[in-house]
Amino acid sequence: MKKFGLALTTIVLGILLMVACNDSETINFPEGKGKVNVYLTDAPFPIELVSQTIVTIDKVEIRKQESDTTESSFIPIMVEPFEVDLLTLTNGITEQLASVELEAGTYDMIRMHVVDAEVILTDETVFDLKIPSGSSSGLKIKIEPALTINSGETSDVLLDFDVSKSFVAKGNWKGGMINGFNFKPVVRCVLLDRAGRIEGTISDTSNVLLPNTAVNLWTEVNDIEEDSLITTAFTDEMGMYKLIGIPEGTYYMIAEQDSFLTDTIWNVDVLKGQSTQIDFVLTPEP
């Protein structure tokens, strides 16, 4: 049985690491080094219940893969506390976190330190969230396949912070009542040179564009118990959405909005470096 449900507490946080540049622009790097620029992106949180979702990250590190006889170590690429309201970063908007030169080589893991998180509701209720001990000491995210940085070349990695799994509302949130949140960060890692994006609009049968409509991207799995939700976005005030950092492959998508029948589109093909246009038309519930 496939999973079609989505809590209203779903957002997505991304950290984009862009390593050097290898285009027509001339860039002078120290010999044997590339460069890391760190950006932040997010998909919106439902505005009906939440006005702000604030996360503080005080350090981001990357691990260089060494030989069998040398112990791998983490290299800091961001060490200043960074506080951000995730709701300001929607539908592909990014904010730079850091820009660091790195030695050429292979990197297989990123460690992100989340030290504070809070959610502010539209009625100004503030929930300060408890950070799990594993997250405060560093959330480890594997880079699969490993990232190879060559001198003067470009590689991009996206860390997709899935708050549909990381922030779980307590209370009768469907009735508009939230008593708090449980917080346990869950992050996926994508090599952007192997990824594409999906964008489009959602309207009703009268061609009226629908804001705040959930768009869920799923992948087919053999094990029906396995969670196959890849990422989620919500349409903006113009009924538009954008999913970035989607690995090349075939997916299915689900759009859902209160008072409308849920719509599913199958066999959505994503190609690396390209944008796939998928538009939904939702039918009002009888």
Phi and psi restraints in degrees (value plus and minus 20) as a CYANA .aco file:
   2 LYS   PHI     -98.9   -58.9
   2 LYS   PSI     135.6   175.6
   3 LYS   PHI    -116.5   -76.5
   3 LYS   PSI      96.7   136.7
   4 PHE   PHI    -131.5   -91.5
   4 PHE   PSI     -28.8    11.2
   5 GLY   PHI    -100.0   -60.0
   5 GLY   PSI     138.6   178.6
   6 LEU   PHI    -170.8  -130.8
   6 LEU   PSI     104.3   144.3
   7 ALA   PHI     -89.4   -49.4
   7 ALA   PSI     131.8   171.8
   8 LEU   PHI     -91.2   -51.2
   8 LEU   PSI     -25.7    14.3
   9 THR   PHI    -115.2   -75.2
   9 THR   PSI      17.8    57.8
  10 THR   PHI    -120.0   -80.0
  10 THR   PSI     102.5   142.5
  11 ILE   PHI    -158.3  -118.3
  11 ILE   PSI     150.1   190.1
  12 VAL   PHI    -154.1  -114.1
  12 VAL   PSI     111.2   151.2
  13 LEU   PHI    -133.9   -93.9
  13 LEU   PSI     113.9   153.9
  14 GLY   PHI    -141.4  -101.4
  14 GLY   PSI     124.6   164.6
  15 ILE   PHI    -139.6   -99.6
  15 ILE   PSI     100.0   140.0
  16 LEU   PHI    -126.1   -86.1
  16 LEU   PSI      97.7   137.7
  17 LEU   PHI    -123.8   -83.8
  17 LEU   PSI      93.0   133.0
  18 MET   PHI    -126.8   -86.8
  18 MET   PSI      94.1   134.1
  19 VAL   PHI    -120.1   -80.1
  19 VAL   PSI      86.4   126.4
  20 ALA   PHI      44.4    84.4
  20 ALA   PSI    -190.0  -150.0
  21 CYS   PHI    -165.2  -125.2
  21 CYS   PSI     121.1   161.1
  22 ASN   PHI    -158.5  -118.5
  22 ASN   PSI      44.6    84.6
  23 ASP   PHI    -148.2  -108.2
  23 ASP   PSI    -176.0  -136.0
  24 SER   PHI     -90.5   -50.5
  24 SER   PSI     -37.1     2.9
  25 GLU   PHI     -95.0   -55.0
  25 GLU   PSI     114.9   154.9
  26 THR   PHI    -105.8   -65.8
  26 THR   PSI     102.9   142.9
  27 ILE   PHI    -146.8  -106.8
  27 ILE   PSI     109.2   149.2
  28 ASN   PHI    -120.5   -80.5
  28 ASN   PSI      90.8   130.8
  29 PHE   PHI    -124.5   -84.5
  29 PHE   PSI     130.9   170.9
  30 PRO   PHI     -77.7   -37.7
  30 PRO   PSI     127.8   167.8
  31 GLU   PHI     -76.7   -36.7
  31 GLU   PSI     111.9   151.9
  32 GLY   PHI      58.5    98.5
  32 GLY   PSI      -4.0    36.0
  33 LYS   PHI    -146.6  -106.6
  33 LYS   PSI     132.8   172.8
  34 GLY   PHI    -140.7  -100.7
  34 GLY   PSI    -190.7  -150.7
  35 LYS   PHI    -153.5  -113.5
  35 LYS   PSI     122.9   162.9
  36 VAL   PHI    -136.2   -96.2
  36 VAL   PSI     102.1   142.1
  37 ASN   PHI    -130.7   -90.7
  37 ASN   PSI     109.0   149.0
  38 VAL   PHI    -129.0   -89.0
  38 VAL   PSI     106.9   146.9
  39 TYR   PHI    -142.6  -102.6
  39 TYR   PSI     143.9   183.9
  40 LEU   PHI    -146.4  -106.4
  40 LEU   PSI     118.5   158.5
  41 THR   PHI    -163.0  -123.0
  41 THR   PSI     147.9   187.9
  42 ASP   PHI    -181.3  -141.3
  42 ASP   PSI     138.5   178.5
  43 ALA   PHI    -127.1   -87.1
  43 ALA   PSI     129.2   169.2
  44 PRO   PHI     -88.7   -48.7
  44 PRO   PSI     133.0   173.0
  45 PHE   PHI    -116.4   -76.4
  45 PHE   PSI     125.6   165.6
  46 PRO   PHI     -76.6   -36.6
  46 PRO   PSI     100.5   140.5
  47 ILE   PHI     -94.6   -54.6
  47 ILE   PSI     -33.5     6.5
  48 GLU   PHI     -82.9   -42.9
  48 GLU   PSI     -50.9   -10.9
  49 LEU   PHI    -135.1   -95.1
  49 LEU   PSI     -49.3    -9.3
  50 VAL   PHI    -145.6  -105.6
  50 VAL   PSI     115.1   155.1
  51 SER   PHI    -122.3   -82.3
  51 SER   PSI     -50.1   -10.1
  52 GLN   PHI    -166.7  -126.7
  52 GLN   PSI     123.9   163.9
  53 THR   PHI    -150.8  -110.8
  53 THR   PSI      89.1   129.1
  54 ILE   PHI    -130.6   -90.6
  54 ILE   PSI     108.4   148.4
  55 VAL   PHI    -145.4  -105.4
  55 VAL   PSI     119.5   159.5
  56 THR   PHI    -134.5   -94.5
  56 THR   PSI     103.4   143.4
  57 ILE   PHI    -133.5   -93.5
  57 ILE   PSI     103.9   143.9
  58 ASP   PHI    -124.1   -84.1
  58 ASP   PSI     -29.8    10.2
  59 LYS   PHI    -183.6  -143.6
  59 LYS   PSI     119.2   159.2
  60 VAL   PHI    -147.8  -107.8
  60 VAL   PSI     111.4   151.4
  61 GLU   PHI    -148.6  -108.6
  61 GLU   PSI     135.7   175.7
  62 ILE   PHI    -149.0  -109.0
  62 ILE   PSI     121.8   161.8
  63 ARG   PHI    -123.1   -83.1
  63 ARG   PSI     106.8   146.8
  64 LYS   PHI    -109.0   -69.0
  64 LYS   PSI     111.8   151.8
  65 GLN   PHI     -96.8   -56.8
  65 GLN   PSI     104.3   144.3
  66 GLU   PHI    -128.2   -88.2
  66 GLU   PSI     159.8   199.8
  67 SER   PHI     -89.7   -49.7
  67 SER   PSI     149.4   189.4
  68 ASP   PHI     -80.1   -40.1
  68 ASP   PSI     -45.8    -5.8
  69 THR   PHI    -113.8   -73.8
  69 THR   PSI     -23.6    16.4
  70 THR   PHI    -139.2   -99.2
  70 THR   PSI     111.0   151.0
  71 GLU   PHI     -93.2   -53.2
  71 GLU   PSI     112.5   152.5
  72 SER   PHI     -92.2   -52.2
  72 SER   PSI     126.8   166.8
  73 SER   PHI    -155.2  -115.2
  73 SER   PSI     134.7   174.7
  74 PHE   PHI    -108.7   -68.7
  74 PHE   PSI     118.6   158.6
  75 ILE   PHI    -132.8   -92.8
  75 ILE   PSI     102.9   142.9
  76 PRO   PHI     -85.6   -45.6
  76 PRO   PSI     113.2   153.2
  77 ILE   PHI    -139.9   -99.9
  77 ILE   PSI     -30.1     9.9
  78 MET   PHI    -170.9  -130.9
  78 MET   PSI     105.1   145.1
  79 VAL   PHI    -148.0  -108.0
  79 VAL   PSI     -19.6    20.4
  80 GLU   PHI    -120.1   -80.1
  80 GLU   PSI     117.0   157.0
  81 PRO   PHI     -76.7   -36.7
  81 PRO   PSI     115.8   155.8
  82 PHE   PHI    -149.4  -109.4
  82 PHE   PSI      97.1   137.1
  83 GLU   PHI    -127.1   -87.1
  83 GLU   PSI     113.3   153.3
  84 VAL   PHI    -163.9  -123.9
  84 VAL   PSI     120.1   160.1
  85 ASP   PHI    -107.3   -67.3
  85 ASP   PSI      92.5   132.5
  86 LEU   PHI     -81.1   -41.1
  86 LEU   PSI     -42.9    -2.9
  87 LEU   PHI     -92.6   -52.6
  87 LEU   PSI     -32.9     7.1
  88 THR   PHI    -104.6   -64.6
  88 THR   PSI     -26.5    13.5
  89 LEU   PHI    -138.3   -98.3
  89 LEU   PSI      77.1   117.1
  90 THR   PHI    -151.3  -111.3
  90 THR   PSI     130.6   170.6
  91 ASN   PHI      27.2    67.2
  91 ASN   PSI      34.2    74.2
  92 GLY   PHI      72.7   112.7
  92 GLY   PSI     -26.2    13.8
  93 ILE   PHI     -91.0   -51.0
  93 ILE   PSI     116.2   156.2
  94 THR   PHI    -146.1  -106.1
  94 THR   PSI     138.5   178.5
  95 GLU   PHI    -153.7  -113.7
  95 GLU   PSI     110.5   150.5
  96 GLN   PHI     -92.1   -52.1
  96 GLN   PSI     113.9   153.9
  97 LEU   PHI    -120.9   -80.9
  97 LEU   PSI     -55.6   -15.6
  98 ALA   PHI    -182.3  -142.3
  98 ALA   PSI     142.6   182.6
  99 SER   PHI    -164.1  -124.1
  99 SER   PSI      89.8   129.8
 100 VAL   PHI    -155.8  -115.8
 100 VAL   PSI     118.4   158.4
 101 GLU   PHI    -103.6   -63.6
 101 GLU   PSI     119.1   159.1
 102 LEU   PHI    -148.4  -108.4
 102 LEU   PSI     131.6   171.6
 103 GLU   PHI     -86.6   -46.6
 103 GLU   PSI     124.5   164.5
 104 ALA   PHI     -81.0   -41.0
 104 ALA   PSI     124.8   164.8
 105 GLY   PHI     135.4   175.4
 105 GLY   PSI    -187.5  -147.5
 106 THR   PHI    -130.1   -90.1
 106 THR   PSI     112.9   152.9
 107 TYR   PHI    -142.9  -102.9
 107 TYR   PSI     111.4   151.4
 108 ASP   PHI    -140.3  -100.3
 108 ASP   PSI     -22.9    17.1
 109 MET   PHI    -177.0  -137.0
 109 MET   PSI     127.2   167.2
 110 ILE   PHI    -140.8  -100.8
 110 ILE   PSI     120.0   160.0
 111 ARG   PHI    -140.6  -100.6
 111 ARG   PSI     103.7   143.7
 112 MET   PHI    -137.2   -97.2
 112 MET   PSI     109.7   149.7
 113 HIS   PHI    -121.3   -81.3
 113 HIS   PSI      90.5   130.5
 114 VAL   PHI    -121.1   -81.1
 114 VAL   PSI      98.1   138.1
 115 VAL   PHI    -128.9   -88.9
 115 VAL   PSI     -34.5     5.5
 116 ASP   PHI    -177.5  -137.5
 116 ASP   PSI     127.5   167.5
 117 ALA   PHI    -174.6  -134.6
 117 ALA   PSI     119.1   159.1
 118 GLU   PHI    -167.6  -127.6
 118 GLU   PSI     133.4   173.4
 119 VAL   PHI    -142.9  -102.9
 119 VAL   PSI     112.0   152.0
 120 ILE   PHI    -136.0   -96.0
 120 ILE   PSI     101.5   141.5
 121 LEU   PHI    -100.6   -60.6
 121 LEU   PSI     149.1   189.1
 122 THR   PHI     -86.7   -46.7
 122 THR   PSI     -41.5    -1.5
 123 ASP   PHI    -109.5   -69.5
 123 ASP   PSI      -7.3    32.7
 124 GLU   PHI      54.6    94.6
 124 GLU   PSI     -10.6    29.4
 125 THR   PHI     -87.2   -47.2
 125 THR   PSI     113.7   153.7
 126 VAL   PHI    -134.0   -94.0
 126 VAL   PSI     109.1   149.1
 127 PHE   PHI    -134.3   -94.3
 127 PHE   PSI      93.2   133.2
 128 ASP   PHI    -105.7   -65.7
 128 ASP   PSI     102.3   142.3
 129 LEU   PHI    -115.6   -75.6
 129 LEU   PSI     122.0   162.0
 130 LYS   PHI     -96.5   -56.5
 130 LYS   PSI     109.2   149.2
 131 ILE   PHI    -109.1   -69.1
 131 ILE   PSI     102.6   142.6
 132 PRO   PHI     -78.0   -38.0
 132 PRO   PSI     126.1   166.1
 133 SER   PHI     -77.4   -37.4
 133 SER   PSI     -57.8   -17.8
 134 GLY   PHI     -85.5   -45.5
 134 GLY   PSI     -50.6   -10.6
 135 SER   PHI     -97.1   -57.1
 135 SER   PSI     -60.4   -20.4
 136 SER   PHI     -87.5   -47.5
 136 SER   PSI     -51.5   -11.5
 137 SER   PHI    -102.1   -62.1
 137 SER   PSI     -33.3     6.7
 138 GLY   PHI     112.1   152.1
 138 GLY   PSI      97.0   137.0
 139 LEU   PHI    -106.1   -66.1
 139 LEU   PSI      98.4   138.4
 140 LYS   PHI    -111.4   -71.4
 140 LYS   PSI     108.0   148.0
 141 ILE   PHI    -144.2  -104.2
 141 ILE   PSI      99.1   139.1
 142 LYS   PHI     -91.8   -51.8
 142 LYS   PSI     121.4   161.4
 143 ILE   PHI    -118.5   -78.5
 143 ILE   PSI      87.6   127.6
 144 GLU   PHI    -147.5  -107.5
 144 GLU   PSI      99.2   139.2
 145 PRO   PHI     -88.7   -48.7
 145 PRO   PSI     143.4   183.4
 146 ALA   PHI     -79.4   -39.4
 146 ALA   PSI     129.6   169.6
 147 LEU   PHI    -108.1   -68.1
 147 LEU   PSI     105.3   145.3
 148 THR   PHI    -125.3   -85.3
 148 THR   PSI     100.1   140.1
 149 ILE   PHI    -121.6   -81.6
 149 ILE   PSI      96.3   136.3
 150 ASN   PHI    -121.0   -81.0
 150 ASN   PSI     131.3   171.3
 151 SER   PHI     -76.8   -36.8
 151 SER   PSI     100.7   140.7
 152 GLY   PHI      58.0    98.0
 152 GLY   PSI     -17.7    22.3
 153 GLU   PHI    -120.1   -80.1
 153 GLU   PSI     151.2   191.2
 154 THR   PHI    -132.8   -92.8
 154 THR   PSI     112.2   152.2
 155 SER   PHI    -159.1  -119.1
 155 SER   PSI     121.7   161.7
 156 ASP   PHI    -144.5  -104.5
 156 ASP   PSI     117.2   157.2
 157 VAL   PHI    -148.2  -108.2
 157 VAL   PSI     114.7   154.7
 158 LEU   PHI    -132.5   -92.5
 158 LEU   PSI     107.0   147.0
 159 LEU   PHI    -120.7   -80.7
 159 LEU   PSI      94.8   134.8
 160 ASP   PHI    -121.4   -81.4
 160 ASP   PSI      85.0   125.0
 161 PHE   PHI    -105.2   -65.2
 161 PHE   PSI      84.0   124.0
 162 ASP   PHI    -110.6   -70.6
 162 ASP   PSI      82.6   122.6
 163 VAL   PHI    -104.3   -64.3
 163 VAL   PSI     -27.1    12.9
 164 SER   PHI     -82.5   -42.5
 164 SER   PSI     -46.9    -6.9
 165 LYS   PHI    -124.6   -84.6
 165 LYS   PSI     -42.8    -2.8
 166 SER   PHI    -108.6   -68.6
 166 SER   PSI     -56.2   -16.2
 167 PHE   PHI    -132.4   -92.4
 167 PHE   PSI      93.5   133.5
 168 VAL   PHI    -135.1   -95.1
 168 VAL   PSI      96.9   136.9
 169 ALA   PHI     -91.4   -51.4
 169 ALA   PSI     122.9   162.9
 170 LYS   PHI    -129.1   -89.1
 170 LYS   PSI     118.0   158.0
 171 GLY   PHI      87.2   127.2
 171 GLY   PSI    -193.8  -153.8
 172 ASN   PHI    -107.4   -67.4
 172 ASN   PSI      52.1    92.1
 173 TRP   PHI     -87.9   -47.9
 173 TRP   PSI     -46.3    -6.3
 174 LYS   PHI     -86.1   -46.1
 174 LYS   PSI     -46.3    -6.3
 175 GLY   PHI    -112.9   -72.9
 175 GLY   PSI     -10.9    29.1
 176 GLY   PHI      65.5   105.5
 176 GLY   PSI     -10.2    29.8
 177 MET   PHI    -133.1   -93.1
 177 MET   PSI      98.5   138.5
 178 ILE   PHI    -139.9   -99.9
 178 ILE   PSI     108.3   148.3
 179 ASN   PHI    -119.3   -79.3
 179 ASN   PSI     -26.0    14.0
 180 GLY   PHI     133.3   173.3
 180 GLY   PSI    -192.8  -152.8
 181 PHE   PHI    -159.9  -119.9
 181 PHE   PSI     122.7   162.7
 182 ASN   PHI    -114.3   -74.3
 182 ASN   PSI     118.0   158.0
 183 PHE   PHI    -144.8  -104.8
 183 PHE   PSI      99.2   139.2
 184 LYS   PHI    -166.5  -126.5
 184 LYS   PSI      80.1   120.1
 185 PRO   PHI     -79.5   -39.5
 185 PRO   PSI     115.3   155.3
 186 VAL   PHI    -148.1  -108.1
 186 VAL   PSI     105.3   145.3
 187 VAL   PHI    -153.1  -113.1
 187 VAL   PSI     116.8   156.8
 188 ARG   PHI    -127.4   -87.4
 188 ARG   PSI     138.2   178.2
 189 CYS   PHI    -144.0  -104.0
 189 CYS   PSI     113.0   153.0
 190 VAL   PHI    -153.6  -113.6
 190 VAL   PSI     114.7   154.7
 191 LEU   PHI    -104.3   -64.3
 191 LEU   PSI      95.1   135.1
 192 LEU   PHI     -90.4   -50.4
 192 LEU   PSI     -41.6    -1.6
 193 ASP   PHI     -91.5   -51.5
 193 ASP   PSI     -28.3    11.7
 194 ARG   PHI    -131.5   -91.5
 194 ARG   PSI      -8.0    32.0
 195 ALA   PHI    -142.0  -102.0
 195 ALA   PSI     140.8   180.8
 196 GLY   PHI    -148.9  -108.9
 196 GLY   PSI    -179.5  -139.5
 197 ARG   PHI    -163.6  -123.6
 197 ARG   PSI     142.1   182.1
 198 ILE   PHI    -146.8  -106.8
 198 ILE   PSI     114.2   154.2
 199 GLU   PHI    -166.2  -126.2
 199 GLU   PSI     140.9   180.9
 200 GLY   PHI     151.7   191.7
 200 GLY   PSI    -183.9  -143.9
 201 THR   PHI    -149.0  -109.0
 201 THR   PSI     141.1   181.1
 202 ILE   PHI    -150.3  -110.3
 202 ILE   PSI     107.1   147.1
 203 SER   PHI    -155.6  -115.6
 203 SER   PSI     152.0   192.0
 204 ASP   PHI    -118.4   -78.4
 204 ASP   PSI    -196.9  -156.9
 205 THR   PHI     -89.5   -49.5
 205 THR   PSI     -29.5    10.5
 206 SER   PHI    -119.4   -79.4
 206 SER   PSI      -7.6    32.4
 207 ASN   PHI      46.9    86.9
 207 ASN   PSI       3.3    43.3
 208 VAL   PHI    -109.3   -69.3
 208 VAL   PSI     103.7   143.7
 209 LEU   PHI     -89.7   -49.7
 209 LEU   PSI     119.9   159.9
 210 LEU   PHI    -130.8   -90.8
 210 LEU   PSI      92.8   132.8
 211 PRO   PHI     -99.0   -59.0
 211 PRO   PSI     144.5   184.5
 212 ASN   PHI      35.2    75.2
 212 ASN   PSI      15.7    55.7
 213 THR   PHI    -119.2   -79.2
 213 THR   PSI     109.7   149.7
 214 ALA   PHI     -94.1   -54.1
 214 ALA   PSI     114.6   154.6
 215 VAL   PHI    -142.2  -102.2
 215 VAL   PSI      97.2   137.2
 216 ASN   PHI    -134.0   -94.0
 216 ASN   PSI     112.1   152.1
 217 LEU   PHI    -126.3   -86.3
 217 LEU   PSI     105.8   145.8
 218 TRP   PHI    -145.0  -105.0
 218 TRP   PSI     135.9   175.9
 219 THR   PHI    -140.0  -100.0
 219 THR   PSI     127.3   167.3
 220 GLU   PHI     -88.7   -48.7
 220 GLU   PSI     116.6   156.6
 221 VAL   PHI    -152.8  -112.8
 221 VAL   PSI     132.8   172.8
 222 ASN   PHI     -97.1   -57.1
 222 ASN   PSI     -55.4   -15.4
 223 ASP   PHI    -107.7   -67.7
 223 ASP   PSI      92.4   132.4
 224 ILE   PHI     -87.5   -47.5
 224 ILE   PSI     -34.9     5.1
 225 GLU   PHI    -105.6   -65.6
 225 GLU   PSI     -31.8     8.2
 226 GLU   PHI     -99.2   -59.2
 226 GLU   PSI     119.0   159.0
 227 ASP   PHI     -97.9   -57.9
 227 ASP   PSI      97.6   137.6
 228 SER   PHI    -129.8   -89.8
 228 SER   PSI      -5.9    34.1
 229 LEU   PHI     -91.8   -51.8
 229 LEU   PSI     101.7   141.7
 230 ILE   PHI    -107.7   -67.7
 230 ILE   PSI     -74.6   -34.6
 231 THR   PHI    -182.7  -142.7
 231 THR   PSI     151.6   191.6
 232 THR   PHI    -161.2  -121.2
 232 THR   PSI     127.9   167.9
 233 ALA   PHI    -159.9  -119.9
 233 ALA   PSI     146.7   186.7
 234 PHE   PHI    -145.3  -105.3
 234 PHE   PSI     124.9   164.9
 235 THR   PHI     -88.6   -48.6
 235 THR   PSI     129.7   169.7
 236 ASP   PHI    -104.4   -64.4
 236 ASP   PSI    -188.5  -148.5
 237 GLU   PHI     -86.4   -46.4
 237 GLU   PSI     -35.5     4.5
 238 MET   PHI    -117.9   -77.9
 238 MET   PSI     -11.4    28.6
 239 GLY   PHI      55.0    95.0
 239 GLY   PSI      -1.7    38.3
 240 MET   PHI    -125.1   -85.1
 240 MET   PSI     129.9   169.9
 241 TYR   PHI    -159.6  -119.6
 241 TYR   PSI     143.5   183.5
 242 LYS   PHI    -171.5  -131.5
 242 LYS   PSI     110.1   150.1
 243 LEU   PHI    -131.9   -91.9
 243 LEU   PSI     100.7   140.7
 244 ILE   PHI    -131.4   -91.4
 244 ILE   PSI     143.0   183.0
 245 GLY   PHI      45.9    85.9
 245 GLY   PSI      23.3    63.3
 246 ILE   PHI    -118.6   -78.6
 246 ILE   PSI      97.2   137.2
 247 PRO   PHI     -77.9   -37.9
 247 PRO   PSI     127.0   167.0
 248 GLU   PHI     -77.3   -37.3
 248 GLU   PSI     112.8   152.8
 249 GLY   PHI     142.3   182.3
 249 GLY   PSI    -190.7  -150.7
 250 THR   PHI    -136.6   -96.6
 250 THR   PSI     113.1   153.1
 251 TYR   PHI    -154.2  -114.2
 251 TYR   PSI     156.2   196.2
 252 TYR   PHI    -148.7  -108.7
 252 TYR   PSI     133.6   173.6
 253 MET   PHI    -145.8  -105.8
 253 MET   PSI     127.2   167.2
 254 ILE   PHI    -148.6  -108.6
 254 ILE   PSI     109.7   149.7
 255 ALA   PHI    -134.0   -94.0
 255 ALA   PSI     114.0   154.0
 256 GLU   PHI    -164.8  -124.8
 256 GLU   PSI     119.9   159.9
 257 GLN   PHI    -169.1  -129.1
 257 GLN   PSI     121.3   161.3
 258 ASP   PHI     -75.8   -35.8
 258 ASP   PSI     120.3   160.3
 259 SER   PHI      56.3    96.3
 259 SER   PSI     -12.9    27.1
 260 PHE   PHI    -147.7  -107.7
 260 PHE   PSI     132.5   172.5
 261 LEU   PHI     -92.6   -52.6
 261 LEU   PSI     118.9   158.9
 262 THR   PHI     -87.4   -47.4
 262 THR   PSI     119.0   159.0
 263 ASP   PHI    -138.7   -98.7
 263 ASP   PSI     117.6   157.6
 264 THR   PHI    -142.4  -102.4
 264 THR   PSI     114.1   154.1
 265 ILE   PHI    -138.1   -98.1
 265 ILE   PSI     104.3   144.3
 266 TRP   PHI    -117.7   -77.7
 266 TRP   PSI     144.8   184.8
 267 ASN   PHI      34.1    74.1
 267 ASN   PSI      34.0    74.0
 268 VAL   PHI    -109.9   -69.9
 268 VAL   PSI      93.0   133.0
 269 ASP   PHI    -113.0   -73.0
 269 ASP   PSI     109.8   149.8
 270 VAL   PHI    -137.0   -97.0
 270 VAL   PSI     108.1   148.1
 271 LEU   PHI    -131.6   -91.6
 271 LEU   PSI     124.2   164.2
 272 LYS   PHI     -82.5   -42.5
 272 LYS   PSI     118.4   158.4
 273 GLY   PHI      54.6    94.6
 273 GLY   PSI     -14.8    25.2
 274 GLN   PHI    -145.3  -105.3
 274 GLN   PSI     140.2   180.2
 275 SER   PHI    -126.4   -86.4
 275 SER   PSI     113.2   153.2
 276 THR   PHI    -124.9   -84.9
 276 THR   PSI     107.1   147.1
 277 GLN   PHI    -114.0   -74.0
 277 GLN   PSI      99.8   139.8
 278 ILE   PHI    -151.1  -111.1
 278 ILE   PSI      95.6   135.6
 279 ASP   PHI    -130.4   -90.4
 279 ASP   PSI     120.0   160.0
 280 PHE   PHI    -130.9   -90.9
 280 PHE   PSI     126.7   166.7
 281 VAL   PHI    -145.3  -105.3
 281 VAL   PSI      92.8   132.8
 282 LEU   PHI    -115.2   -75.2
 282 LEU   PSI     120.6   160.6
 283 THR   PHI    -116.9   -76.9
 283 THR   PSI     108.5   148.5
 284 PRO   PHI     -78.5   -38.5
 284 PRO   PSI     125.3   165.3
 285 GLU   PHI     -83.3   -43.3
 285 GLU   PSI     124.7   164.7
